[in-house]
């Protein structure tokens, strides 16, 4: 699912930040599934302008990681080289930042259904 993170930078000046490909993620978690966000390992500079700006995000209803050669070490096995879908159920969508730049909103409840 596509989404948009809207940032209201009220500092009166641009904020410089470092990340890789993006500064923000939306991660689904539940009482039984608490993933650790994964960040790519490149490093690039971002400038968040003063005022309102927006950043596209993708919310995936799949595990964040998988084991290439079948389940291993607590990871689910990959399907066609990609993490498998999350089981249907109730999850919370949480806003994650590459580093703490802005206050984080409360997680919102989402329902994942079977394809």
C-alpha positions, 0 to 999 in steps of 0.5 A: 500500500502506498502512503505519504509521510507529511512533515511539518518542520516548524523550526524556521530553518531546513533540517539536515539528516542522513539516511539511505534512500529514505528517512522514514518507514511504516512498519506493521507489527502485532502482539506476536510479531515485532520486527526490527526495521531494516535500513539499507547501508548506503549514506546520503544527505537529505534536507527537510525544508522549513514548512510542510513537506511530504515523503512517499512510503510503501507499507508492505503486509509482509515480513521484513526479512526472510531466509533464502533457503527455507525457514532458519533462525526464527526467519520465515522462508523466502517466497520467490526471493521475497519475504512471505506475506503476513498472516491475516489479522490485526496489526499496528502501523508504526512510523519509523525514522532513520534517526529521531528527527520529529515526534512520532505519532501513535501507531494506527490499527490496520487489518491485513486480509488474505489475498 
